[in-house]
């Protein structure tokens, strides 16, 4: 089985992880950090906004079941790519909208997808498209956060509605 990897940032990684874990063809989702200067950053360091890192998810997927373009379609649906350095009440560069591409093909697909989806938003998209240099896995307690903490306040009021929105809008992409 062929596997590929995608890396996206779109606000809190708990939200992205929860949705992509429900997506058919997705084999694994790992929450982490990318795009900054600090090596092996901690959650506290990233939350300070001084590391340059964004909260991201790294998605391992089977391209015979789901395409990179379909993952991008989900990415645009589950966050607001028109707000600079924030998603809802989460504010800071660590919550920026960013696509970290793994090769030139992903770069081209990300740019084409952004152009396609730009007409679906009133404000301009501010999502960065950058090469992935290094991915740092987040602490163990961040992995499968929604699955392990479904009644936690943030999960109930922020994560769960995103998961439900995805399941409603893209029934054909749900596991």
N, C-alpha and C positions, 0 to 999 in steps of 0.2 A: 504494500500500500504506500502510495506517495503521500508525503506530508509537506505542508507549507506553513509558514509562520507570518502572522500579521501583528503589528504593534500600534495601538491607538491610545490616545489620551483625550478624554472628554468630560472633565470634571472628576468627581470622586471615583476611584477605581472600583469601589464596591458596586456601583450602579452598572458600569460596563461589564464587569465580571458576571454579575447576576444574569444579565440579558444574554451574553454570549454563551454562558453555560447551558442555556435553554435552546440553543440554535443547533439544528441538524447539521451534521458534518463537522462540528467542532469537537475535537478530541480532548483538548485541555485548554484551560484559561488560567494564567498566572498573573496576579497583581504585582506591580513593581514600579520602578522609577527609571526614567530615561531623560536624556536631553540636557543634563547639567554638567557641572565641572567637578563636583565632589565625588570621590571614589567611595563605594560602599556606603551610601547615605542611609541614615536611619529615618524612620517616619517623622520623628520630632524635628530633625534637621530639614527635611523636605517641607514640613508644615511651616517652618519659619520663613519660607519664601526666599532664602538666601543661597540655595544650592544650585538654582537654575533647572532643577529636575521637575518633571511633570509626573503626576500619578498616571500610570498607564496600565494597560493589560496587554499581555503577550498571548496571542491566540494560535494554537496549533490546530490546523484543520486539514481535512481531506478534500483536495480540490476536485475530486471526482464526484463529490456529494454537494459541496457548496463552493462557489467561486469567490475570489477576492473581491470582485465587483459587488457580489451579494453582501459580503461582510461590510463593505463601504456603505451600501444602501442602509443597512441596520445602523451603522455608526451615525449617519446623518439624522436618522429618525430619533435616536435616544438621547440626544443632547442638543443644546442650542449653539451651533457653530458661529453665531453672529455676535456673541458676547466675548469681549477680550478679557482673558484671565479671570473668568468666573463662570460658574454654573449655579444658578439660583443663589442661595445664601453662602455658597462656598466661593470665597474670593481669594485670589492670589495667582501668581504665575504657575504654581503647581497644579492648578485646575484648568489650565489653558487647553484649547482644542488643538490637537496635533496628530498628524499621521506620520509615523516613522516608517519609511519604506526600507525594505531589505534588499531590493535590487532595482535596476532601471525600469523593468516592466511594471513593478508595483508603483514606482514614481509616476510613470505615465498614466497608469490606471487611476491613481489617486487624483492627479490633476484633471483628468477627463471627468471623473465622477464629481469633483468639486464644481467644475464648469456646468455640468448637467444639473446638479442640485441647487446651484445658486439662484435659479429662477423660482425655487420653491420658498425662498425666504424674502421677507420685505427688506431687511437690512443686509449689507454685504457680509459674506463669509470671511471670518478672520482666522480660520484654521491654518496652522503651519503645516507644510509638507517638507520633511527633512529626512536625511539618511539616518538610520539607526547606527549609532556608534557603539553604545554599550547599554545593556539592560541589566538592572539590578533587581533581583527578586525581593519583594517586600517581606516583612516579618511574617512568621507563621500565622499569627492571629488575624492577619488581613486576608489570608487565603480562604476561599469559600465563605466569605463573611456573611452574606445574606442567607445562604443555606444553613449556616450554623447559628445565626442570630435573627431569625425572621420577626421576632416580636420587639426587637430593639427599636427605639423611637425613630431614628433616622431611616432604618429599613422599612418601617411601616409607612412613613409619610413621604419618603423620597425614592427609595429603591423599588419597593413593590409597585407603585404606579407606573414606573418605567417598564418593568417586566410585563405588567398587564397591557400596557400600550403596545409593546412589541408583539405580544401574543395575539392581540386584536388586529393589528395592522398587517402583520406578516405571518398569518396562519400557516402558509406553505413552507415557512422556514423554521418552524418550531419542531423540536424533537418529538 
